[in-house]
Amino acid sequence: MYNSQKIRQLAPEMDPLRMGMGWSVEDLEKPQIMVESTYGDSHPGSAHLNLFVEESVRGINEHGGKAARYYATDICDGMAQGHDGINYSLVSRDMIANMIEIHANATTFDAGVFIASCDKSVPAQLMGIGRINIPSIIVTGGVMDAGPDMLTLEQIGAYSAMCQRGEISNEKLTFYKQHACPSCGACSFMGTASTMQIMAEALGLMLPGSALMPATCEDLKEVAYKAGVRAVQLAKEGVKARDIVTKESFENAVMVHAAISGSTNSLIHIPAIAHEFGIEFDAESFDRMHRGAHYLLDIRPAGKWPAQFFYYAGGVPTIMEEIRSMLHLDAMTVTGKTLGENLEDLKNSGFYEKCSGYLEKWNLKRTDIIRSFDDPIGSDGTVAILKGNLAPDGAVVKHSAVPKEMFKALLRARPFDCEEDAIAAVLNHDVKPGDAVIIRYEGPKGSGMPEMFYTTEAISSDAELGKTIALITDGRFSGASKGPAVGHVSPEAAEGGPIALVKENDLIEMDIKNRVLRIAGIDGKKCSEEEILQILDKRKAEWKPAKEKYKSGVLNIFAQHAVSPMKGGYMK
């Protein structure tokens, strides 16, 4: 007996209320499948999702199930940039996960299709799926096309900084802004949205080869229909999400993350998702697994090509074929087959030939986009966890985007208590070579953990500063960020972490190879570790917590309940 049928027996109002929506008596006896999406006129990543909702509904209804549409619209980090709206970004993830829990449990369903595209919506749905643990399948809304001359949105931050410095005209910037997003879909670079679409497939919860398809291609509508069909089958089989997603699934996802140079925000989302699945998987697992991993994907922002070319090169399956010796091929997937079996099926289905047909139109070959395992772009992964007296619980750096000159540096501290002051100092050239720009009180408890996107772009687009300073913060970065940036510093300043105690002209040592981030001197003079710790203890005794930035509302709730960024920044 389906769970929905058991609930009908307990709740006699269920049948008449559903029939009030137009359901038939026959519909009541079918597997009840929720189709949960973030569709809404909120941004290009969600504005088109109802196309896929309707395809999934059709697949469900035509194959013995009854679909019910549910919506929890997400926000756009891009639209939230440059003002306090970005403070709501991370908490929106947890709120969407909460709504999925409410939708699924207030009525009860036998399976679900979950449809999203972007930075917080895909991890939110993964968190919600882990929490409700019903048979589940994910459809992602793909990636937008690139604009003229392969213009993509992550370039706008750099162009904006260049315009403010007088390096390009306002007319040129206006042209770029008006042509960077020519279609719906996630932004066309390997930022957080693209990364998390890929992570959803790598975890085994998507149909193979369906992550990060071009949002405008007909293939994606077919995937949505097939996902609806498969959801009905999963309901009948009783295969729940936690039957599929295991510790090995997360290890597979992290190896794929290394191969694609995925967003640093994944180090917040993956631990939070694992937590909802009842699995312990912290950010240090990324560091351990990235060491020695081969980085293969030549996609922006670290690489050359827009993200639509990822699918043209064969997508996640091609990446997995190249690193298959590093994967758990016996991990189960939503198809009912193992990962290894899925990869073999794709070889026999014409999938790779179809994808290469798209590449031929651009006179490119697969290895122009996804390099072979024996010819990697890099061979030590792409992210590292740094520790030391400045970040006792860790900090994150995407070392594949850091200039080699900054892998080991001793810098002068320039602390700022908000991003606005820091970016003004960078753009006004008050920041000099050899400085460590420290932005604090921007963690989950401080201000919701916004992105430091414009500051990183201002630094990385500056020919001098991009190779001579570092940005260190308890906030986070856009998945599009590049340059010498260290984030997620834990404990955060709002909790009295050492980053709150840094003073002007302290010496900051950054050593990426040896995974070190520490205060190495006071007032410009090097000191022993014992001396530094004594001074930090004295400063801590004199430290006073900053005033609450939000005294009510969701950000106040988030500040009270959010865990460390290194644990996933979720609300406990």
Secondary structure as the mmCIF struct_conf table of DSSP 4:
data_model
#
loop_
_struct_conf.conf_type_id
_struct_conf.id
_struct_conf.beg_label_comp_id
_struct_conf.beg_label_asym_id
_struct_conf.beg_label_seq_id
_struct_conf.end_label_comp_id
_struct_conf.end_label_asym_id
_struct_conf.end_label_seq_id
HELX_RH_AL_P HELX_RH_AL_P1 ASN A 3 LEU A 10
TURN_TY1_P TURN_TY1_P1 PRO A 12 GLU A 13
HELX_RH_AL_P HELX_RH_AL_P2 MET A 14 MET A 19
TURN_TY1_P TURN_TY1_P2 GLY A 20 GLY A 22
HELX_RH_AL_P HELX_RH_AL_P3 VAL A 25 LEU A 28
TURN_TY1_P TURN_TY1_P3 GLU A 29 GLU A 29
BEND BEND1 LYS A 30 LYS A 30
HELX_LH_PP_P HELX_LH_PP_P1 PRO A 31 PRO A 31
STRN STRN1 GLN A 32 SER A 37
BEND BEND2 GLY A 40 GLY A 40
TURN_TY1_P TURN_TY1_P4 ASP A 41 SER A 42
TURN_TY1_P TURN_TY1_P5 PRO A 44 HIS A 48
HELX_RH_AL_P HELX_RH_AL_P4 LEU A 49 ASN A 61
TURN_TY1_P TURN_TY1_P6 GLU A 62 GLY A 64
STRN STRN2 LYS A 66 TYR A 71
HELX_RH_AL_P HELX_RH_AL_P5 ASP A 77 ALA A 80
TURN_TY1_P TURN_TY1_P7 GLN A 81 GLY A 82
BEND BEND3 HIS A 83 HIS A 83
HELX_RH_3T_P HELX_RH_3T_P1 ASP A 84 TYR A 88
HELX_RH_AL_P HELX_RH_AL_P6 SER A 89 THR A 107
BEND BEND4 ASP A 110 ASP A 110
STRN STRN3 ALA A 111 ALA A 116
BEND BEND5 CYS A 118 CYS A 118
TURN_TY1_P TURN_TY1_P8 ASP A 119 LYS A 120
HELX_RH_AL_P HELX_RH_AL_P7 SER A 121 ILE A 132
BEND BEND6 PRO A 135 PRO A 135
STRN STRN4 SER A 136 THR A 140
STRN STRN5 VAL A 143 VAL A 143
HELX_LH_PP_P HELX_LH_PP_P2 MET A 144 ALA A 146
HELX_RH_3T_P HELX_RH_3T_P2 PRO A 148 MET A 150
TURN_TY1_P TURN_TY1_P9 LEU A 153 GLU A 154
HELX_RH_AL_P HELX_RH_AL_P8 GLN A 155 GLN A 164
TURN_TY1_P TURN_TY1_P10 ARG A 165 GLY A 166
BEND BEND7 GLU A 167 ILE A 168
HELX_RH_AL_P HELX_RH_AL_P9 ASN A 170 HIS A 179
BEND BEND8 ALA A 180 ALA A 180
BEND BEND9 SER A 183 GLY A 185
STRN STRN6 ALA A 186 ALA A 186
BEND BEND10 SER A 188 GLY A 191
HELX_RH_AL_P HELX_RH_AL_P10 THR A 192 ALA A 202
TURN_TY1_P TURN_TY1_P11 LEU A 203 GLY A 204
STRN STRN7 MET A 206 MET A 206
TURN_TY1_P TURN_TY1_P12 PRO A 208 GLY A 209
TURN_TY1_P TURN_TY1_P13 ALA A 211 LEU A 212
STRN STRN8 PRO A 214 PRO A 214
TURN_TY1_P TURN_TY1_P14 ALA A 215 THR A 216
HELX_RH_AL_P HELX_RH_AL_P11 GLU A 218 GLU A 237
TURN_TY1_P TURN_TY1_P15 GLY A 238 GLY A 238
HELX_RH_AL_P HELX_RH_AL_P12 ALA A 241 ILE A 244
HELX_RH_AL_P HELX_RH_AL_P13 LYS A 247 ILE A 260
TURN_TY1_P TURN_TY1_P16 SER A 261 SER A 261
TURN_TY1_P TURN_TY1_P17 THR A 264 ASN A 265
HELX_RH_AL_P HELX_RH_AL_P14 SER A 266 GLU A 276
TURN_TY1_P TURN_TY1_P18 PHE A 277 GLY A 278
HELX_RH_AL_P HELX_RH_AL_P15 ALA A 283 HIS A 290
TURN_TY1_P TURN_TY1_P19 ARG A 291 GLY A 292
HELX_LH_PP_P HELX_LH_PP_P3 ALA A 293 HIS A 294
STRN STRN9 TYR A 295 TYR A 295
STRN STRN10 LEU A 297 LEU A 297
STRN STRN11 ILE A 299 ILE A 299
TURN_TY1_P TURN_TY1_P20 ARG A 300 ALA A 302
BEND BEND11 GLY A 303 LYS A 304
STRN STRN12 TRP A 305 TRP A 305
TURN_TY1_P TURN_TY1_P21 ALA A 307 ALA A 307
HELX_RH_AL_P HELX_RH_AL_P16 GLN A 308 TYR A 312
TURN_TY1_P TURN_TY1_P22 ALA A 313 GLY A 314
HELX_RH_AL_P HELX_RH_AL_P17 GLY A 315 GLU A 322
TURN_TY1_P TURN_TY1_P23 ILE A 323 ILE A 323
HELX_RH_3T_P HELX_RH_3T_P3 ARG A 324 MET A 326
BEND BEND12 LEU A 327 LEU A 327
TURN_TY1_P TURN_TY1_P24 LEU A 329 ASP A 330
STRN STRN13 MET A 332 MET A 332
TURN_TY1_P TURN_TY1_P25 VAL A 334 THR A 335
BEND BEND13 GLY A 336 LYS A 337
STRN STRN14 THR A 338 THR A 338
HELX_RH_AL_P HELX_RH_AL_P18 LEU A 339 SER A 349
TURN_TY1_P TURN_TY1_P26 GLY A 350 GLY A 350
HELX_RH_AL_P HELX_RH_AL_P19 PHE A 351 GLU A 360
TURN_TY1_P TURN_TY1_P27 LYS A 361 ASN A 363
HELX_RH_AL_P HELX_RH_AL_P20 ARG A 366 ILE A 369
STRN STRN15 ILE A 370 ILE A 370
TURN_TY1_P TURN_TY1_P28 PHE A 373 ASP A 374
BEND BEND14 ASP A 375 ASP A 375
BEND BEND15 ILE A 377 ILE A 377
STRN STRN16 GLY A 378 GLY A 378
BEND BEND16 SER A 379 ASP A 380
BEND BEND17 THR A 382 THR A 382
STRN STRN17 ALA A 384 GLY A 388
TURN_TY1_P TURN_TY1_P29 ASN A 389 LEU A 390
STRN STRN18 ALA A 391 VAL A 397
HELX_RH_3T_P HELX_RH_3T_P4 HIS A 399 ALA A 401
BEND BEND18 VAL A 402 VAL A 402
HELX_RH_3T_P HELX_RH_3T_P5 LYS A 404 MET A 406
BEND BEND19 PHE A 407 PHE A 407
STRN STRN19 LYS A 408 PHE A 416
BEND BEND20 ASP A 417 CYS A 418
HELX_RH_AL_P HELX_RH_AL_P21 GLU A 419 LEU A 427
TURN_TY1_P TURN_TY1_P30 ASN A 428 HIS A 429
BEND BEND21 VAL A 431 VAL A 431
TURN_TY1_P TURN_TY1_P31 PRO A 433 GLY A 434
STRN STRN20 ASP A 435 ILE A 439
BEND BEND22 TYR A 441 TYR A 441
BEND BEND23 GLY A 443 GLY A 443
HELX_RH_AL_P HELX_RH_AL_P22 PRO A 444 SER A 447
BEND BEND24 GLY A 448 GLY A 448
STRN STRN21 GLU A 451 GLU A 451
HELX_RH_AL_P HELX_RH_AL_P23 PHE A 453 SER A 460
TURN_TY1_P TURN_TY1_P32 SER A 461 SER A 461
BEND BEND25 ASP A 462 ASP A 462
TURN_TY1_P TURN_TY1_P33 ALA A 463 GLU A 464
HELX_RH_3T_P HELX_RH_3T_P6 LEU A 465 LYS A 467
TURN_TY1_P TURN_TY1_P34 THR A 468 THR A 468
STRN STRN22 ALA A 470 THR A 473
BEND BEND26 ASP A 474 GLY A 475
STRN STRN23 ARG A 476 ARG A 476
TURN_TY1_P TURN_TY1_P35 GLY A 479 ALA A 480
BEND BEND27 GLY A 483 PRO A 484
STRN STRN24 ALA A 485 SER A 490
BEND BEND28 PRO A 491 PRO A 491
HELX_RH_3T_P HELX_RH_3T_P7 ALA A 493 GLU A 495
TURN_TY1_P TURN_TY1_P36 GLY A 496 GLY A 496
HELX_RH_3T_P HELX_RH_3T_P8 PRO A 498 ALA A 500
TURN_TY1_P TURN_TY1_P37 LEU A 501 LEU A 501
TURN_TY1_P TURN_TY1_P38 GLU A 504 ASN A 505
STRN STRN25 LEU A 507 ASP A 511
TURN_TY1_P TURN_TY1_P39 ILE A 512 ARG A 515
STRN STRN26 VAL A 516 ILE A 522
TURN_TY1_P TURN_TY1_P40 ASP A 523 GLY A 524
STRN STRN27 LYS A 525 LYS A 526
HELX_RH_AL_P HELX_RH_AL_P24 GLU A 529 GLU A 542
HELX_LH_PP_P HELX_LH_PP_P4 PRO A 545 GLU A 548
BEND BEND29 LYS A 549 LYS A 549
BEND BEND30 LYS A 551 GLY A 553
HELX_RH_AL_P HELX_RH_AL_P25 VAL A 554 HIS A 561
STRN STRN28 ALA A 562 ALA A 562
HELX_RH_3T_P HELX_RH_3T_P9 PRO A 565 LYS A 567
TURN_TY1_P TURN_TY1_P41 GLY A 568 GLY A 568
STRN STRN29 MET A 571 MET A 571
#
